[in-house]
Amino acid sequence: MRPLLPLALLLSLALAALPPLLGPALPPGTELRLLSPDLKTLHGAWRVEGKVLLPLSPPLPPRAGSEVRLLLAIPGEKPKTFSGVVDRGDVLLERERVSLLKLLKEVYGLTLPERLWP
């Protein structure tokens, strides 16, 4: 029974870790744009500079609970889109409902605002 305890602990830590959902790295110059599902409304745009996420435009806050699209443009790569739902100044991405702010901070090590919009 004792040999299973370390294995169970290791497995629980692996399951608790956030996946690098947006790719292996977010190099400087990477842009993130938060758009309405029809891609007509820009809710916010940010650029990675060093290890800081800087706003490119004043945010236009989406309604809580509304669906949004995250457009990720990494320099030299084809842009990717991710579906999400707005949740109190954050976006929960994909089916797993992974917090965008938590992902950017914990997985990619970026310095970012507490909320994406006021």
ChimeraX commands (.cxc) that place a marker at each C-alpha (Angstrom):
marker #1 position 0.00,0.00,0.00 radius 0.5
marker #1 position 2.83,2.44,0.83 radius 0.5
marker #1 position 4.48,2.26,-2.66 radius 0.5
marker #1 position 1.20,3.45,-4.19 radius 0.5
marker #1 position 1.11,6.67,-2.16 radius 0.5
marker #1 position 3.97,8.43,-4.03 radius 0.5
marker #1 position 2.53,7.28,-7.35 radius 0.5
marker #1 position -0.91,8.62,-6.44 radius 0.5
marker #1 position 0.60,11.94,-5.35 radius 0.5
marker #1 position 2.56,12.26,-8.60 radius 0.5
marker #1 position -0.52,11.45,-10.65 radius 0.5
marker #1 position -2.63,14.06,-8.81 radius 0.5
marker #1 position 0.05,16.73,-9.41 radius 0.5
marker #1 position 0.18,15.90,-13.11 radius 0.5
marker #1 position -3.59,16.18,-13.44 radius 0.5
marker #1 position -3.67,19.49,-11.55 radius 0.5
marker #1 position -1.07,21.18,-13.80 radius 0.5
marker #1 position -2.37,23.48,-16.51 radius 0.5
marker #1 position -1.68,22.38,-20.08 radius 0.5
marker #1 position 0.20,24.69,-22.48 radius 0.5
marker #1 position -3.08,25.13,-24.38 radius 0.5
marker #1 position -1.82,28.05,-26.50 radius 0.5
marker #1 position 1.39,26.29,-27.61 radius 0.5
marker #1 position 4.85,25.63,-26.18 radius 0.5
marker #1 position 5.81,29.31,-25.77 radius 0.5
marker #1 position 4.57,32.87,-26.30 radius 0.5
marker #1 position 7.58,34.77,-27.66 radius 0.5
marker #1 position 7.83,38.58,-27.71 radius 0.5
marker #1 position 5.61,40.03,-30.43 radius 0.5
marker #1 position 2.84,37.48,-29.88 radius 0.5
marker #1 position -0.56,39.17,-30.10 radius 0.5
marker #1 position -3.80,38.13,-28.43 radius 0.5
marker #1 position -7.11,39.57,-29.58 radius 0.5
marker #1 position -10.44,38.94,-27.92 radius 0.5
marker #1 position -13.32,39.08,-30.39 radius 0.5
marker #1 position -17.04,38.44,-30.56 radius 0.5
marker #1 position -18.03,35.06,-32.07 radius 0.5
marker #1 position -18.88,36.76,-35.39 radius 0.5
marker #1 position -15.40,38.43,-35.31 radius 0.5
marker #1 position -16.96,41.89,-35.77 radius 0.5
marker #1 position -16.34,43.32,-32.27 radius 0.5
marker #1 position -12.85,43.68,-30.81 radius 0.5
marker #1 position -13.11,43.45,-27.01 radius 0.5
marker #1 position -9.37,43.86,-26.42 radius 0.5
marker #1 position -5.92,43.38,-27.92 radius 0.5
marker #1 position -2.62,42.68,-26.15 radius 0.5
marker #1 position 1.01,42.06,-27.16 radius 0.5
marker #1 position 3.70,40.08,-25.36 radius 0.5
marker #1 position 6.77,42.28,-24.78 radius 0.5
marker #1 position 9.47,40.40,-22.90 radius 0.5
marker #1 position 7.49,38.73,-20.11 radius 0.5
marker #1 position 4.77,41.41,-19.91 radius 0.5
marker #1 position 1.34,41.43,-21.56 radius 0.5
marker #1 position 0.72,45.00,-22.76 radius 0.5
marker #1 position -2.65,46.34,-23.95 radius 0.5
marker #1 position -2.79,47.56,-27.56 radius 0.5
marker #1 position -6.22,49.14,-27.32 radius 0.5
marker #1 position -8.67,50.25,-24.65 radius 0.5
marker #1 position -10.82,47.24,-23.78 radius 0.5
marker #1 position -14.49,47.02,-24.68 radius 0.5
marker #1 position -15.82,44.72,-21.94 radius 0.5
marker #1 position -17.99,41.85,-23.16 radius 0.5
marker #1 position -21.04,40.78,-21.14 radius 0.5
marker #1 position -20.41,38.17,-18.43 radius 0.5
marker #1 position -21.31,34.71,-19.70 radius 0.5
marker #1 position -21.04,35.70,-23.37 radius 0.5
marker #1 position -19.11,33.62,-25.88 radius 0.5
marker #1 position -15.90,35.06,-27.32 radius 0.5
marker #1 position -13.05,34.03,-29.61 radius 0.5
marker #1 position -9.39,34.42,-28.72 radius 0.5
marker #1 position -7.17,35.02,-31.74 radius 0.5
marker #1 position -3.55,34.12,-31.03 radius 0.5
marker #1 position -0.94,35.40,-33.49 radius 0.5
marker #1 position 2.57,34.09,-32.79 radius 0.5
marker #1 position 5.22,35.68,-35.05 radius 0.5
marker #1 position 6.04,33.42,-38.00 radius 0.5
marker #1 position 3.07,31.08,-37.39 radius 0.5
marker #1 position -0.45,30.81,-38.72 radius 0.5
marker #1 position -2.95,32.51,-36.32 radius 0.5
marker #1 position -5.01,30.18,-34.09 radius 0.5
marker #1 position -8.45,30.73,-32.58 radius 0.5
marker #1 position -9.87,29.43,-29.31 radius 0.5
marker #1 position -13.46,29.53,-28.07 radius 0.5
marker #1 position -14.21,30.88,-24.64 radius 0.5
marker #1 position -16.78,32.25,-22.23 radius 0.5
marker #1 position -16.41,35.55,-20.34 radius 0.5
marker #1 position -16.17,35.23,-16.55 radius 0.5
marker #1 position -15.60,38.30,-14.28 radius 0.5
marker #1 position -12.66,39.97,-16.05 radius 0.5
marker #1 position -11.29,36.67,-17.37 radius 0.5
marker #1 position -12.00,34.21,-20.19 radius 0.5
marker #1 position -12.55,30.50,-19.66 radius 0.5
marker #1 position -11.12,28.75,-22.73 radius 0.5
marker #1 position -12.29,25.67,-24.60 radius 0.5
marker #1 position -14.35,22.83,-23.17 radius 0.5
marker #1 position -11.99,22.48,-20.22 radius 0.5
marker #1 position -12.87,26.04,-19.09 radius 0.5
marker #1 position -9.23,26.93,-18.46 radius 0.5
marker #1 position -8.72,30.48,-17.11 radius 0.5
marker #1 position -6.85,32.61,-19.66 radius 0.5
marker #1 position -5.32,34.79,-16.92 radius 0.5
marker #1 position -4.16,31.77,-14.92 radius 0.5
marker #1 position -2.78,30.12,-18.07 radius 0.5
marker #1 position -0.81,33.21,-19.12 radius 0.5
marker #1 position 0.57,33.72,-15.61 radius 0.5
marker #1 position 1.30,30.17,-14.45 radius 0.5
marker #1 position 2.17,28.34,-17.68 radius 0.5
marker #1 position 3.78,31.15,-19.71 radius 0.5
marker #1 position 5.15,33.24,-16.82 radius 0.5
marker #1 position 3.75,36.55,-18.08 radius 0.5
marker #1 position 3.17,39.62,-15.94 radius 0.5
marker #1 position -0.36,40.78,-16.61 radius 0.5
marker #1 position -3.15,42.87,-15.18 radius 0.5
marker #1 position -5.45,41.39,-12.53 radius 0.5
marker #1 position -8.32,41.62,-15.01 radius 0.5
marker #1 position -8.41,41.92,-18.79 radius 0.5
marker #1 position -10.94,44.77,-18.60 radius 0.5
marker #1 position -12.45,46.91,-15.86 radius 0.5
marker link #1:1,2 radius 0.2
marker link #1:2,3 radius 0.2
marker link #1:3,4 radius 0.2
marker link #1:4,5 radius 0.2
marker link #1:5,6 radius 0.2
marker link #1:6,7 radius 0.2
marker link #1:7,8 radius 0.2
marker link #1:8,9 radius 0.2
marker link #1:9,10 radius 0.2
marker link #1:10,11 radius 0.2
marker link #1:11,12 radius 0.2
marker link #1:12,13 radius 0.2
marker link #1:13,14 radius 0.2
marker link #1:14,15 radius 0.2
marker link #1:15,16 radius 0.2
marker link #1:16,17 radius 0.2
marker link #1:17,18 radius 0.2
marker link #1:18,19 radius 0.2
marker link #1:19,20 radius 0.2
marker link #1:20,21 radius 0.2
marker link #1:21,22 radius 0.2
marker link #1:22,23 radius 0.2
marker link #1:23,24 radius 0.2
marker link #1:24,25 radius 0.2
marker link #1:25,26 radius 0.2
marker link #1:26,27 radius 0.2
marker link #1:27,28 radius 0.2
marker link #1:28,29 radius 0.2
marker link #1:29,30 radius 0.2
marker link #1:30,31 radius 0.2
marker link #1:31,32 radius 0.2
marker link #1:32,33 radius 0.2
marker link #1:33,34 radius 0.2
marker link #1:34,35 radius 0.2
marker link #1:35,36 radius 0.2
marker link #1:36,37 radius 0.2
marker link #1:37,38 radius 0.2
marker link #1:38,39 radius 0.2
marker link #1:39,40 radius 0.2
marker link #1:40,41 radius 0.2
marker link #1:41,42 radius 0.2
marker link #1:42,43 radius 0.2
marker link #1:43,44 radius 0.2
marker link #1:44,45 radius 0.2
marker link #1:45,46 radius 0.2
marker link #1:46,47 radius 0.2
marker link #1:47,48 radius 0.2
marker link #1:48,49 radius 0.2
marker link #1:49,50 radius 0.2
marker link #1:50,51 radius 0.2
marker link #1:51,52 radius 0.2
marker link #1:52,53 radius 0.2
marker link #1:53,54 radius 0.2
marker link #1:54,55 radius 0.2
marker link #1:55,56 radius 0.2
marker link #1:56,57 radius 0.2
marker link #1:57,58 radius 0.2
marker link #1:58,59 radius 0.2
marker link #1:59,60 radius 0.2
marker link #1:60,61 radius 0.2
marker link #1:61,62 radius 0.2
marker link #1:62,63 radius 0.2
marker link #1:63,64 radius 0.2
marker link #1:64,65 radius 0.2
marker link #1:65,66 radius 0.2
marker link #1:66,67 radius 0.2
marker link #1:67,68 radius 0.2
marker link #1:68,69 radius 0.2
marker link #1:69,70 radius 0.2
marker link #1:70,71 radius 0.2
marker link #1:71,72 radius 0.2
marker link #1:72,73 radius 0.2
marker link #1:73,74 radius 0.2
marker link #1:74,75 radius 0.2
marker link #1:75,76 radius 0.2
marker link #1:76,77 radius 0.2
marker link #1:77,78 radius 0.2
marker link #1:78,79 radius 0.2
marker link #1:79,80 radius 0.2
marker link #1:80,81 radius 0.2
marker link #1:81,82 radius 0.2
marker link #1:82,83 radius 0.2
marker link #1:83,84 radius 0.2
marker link #1:84,85 radius 0.2
marker link #1:85,86 radius 0.2
marker link #1:86,87 radius 0.2
marker link #1:87,88 radius 0.2
marker link #1:88,89 radius 0.2
marker link #1:89,90 radius 0.2
marker link #1:90,91 radius 0.2
marker link #1:91,92 radius 0.2
marker link #1:92,93 radius 0.2
marker link #1:93,94 radius 0.2
marker link #1:94,95 radius 0.2
marker link #1:95,96 radius 0.2
marker link #1:96,97 radius 0.2
marker link #1:97,98 radius 0.2
marker link #1:98,99 radius 0.2
marker link #1:99,100 radius 0.2
marker link #1:100,101 radius 0.2
marker link #1:101,102 radius 0.2
marker link #1:102,103 radius 0.2
marker link #1:103,104 radius 0.2
marker link #1:104,105 radius 0.2
marker link #1:105,106 radius 0.2
marker link #1:106,107 radius 0.2
marker link #1:107,108 radius 0.2
marker link #1:108,109 radius 0.2
marker link #1:109,110 radius 0.2
marker link #1:110,111 radius 0.2
marker link #1:111,112 radius 0.2
marker link #1:112,113 radius 0.2
marker link #1:113,114 radius 0.2
marker link #1:114,115 radius 0.2
marker link #1:115,116 radius 0.2
marker link #1:116,117 radius 0.2
marker link #1:117,118 radius 0.2
view
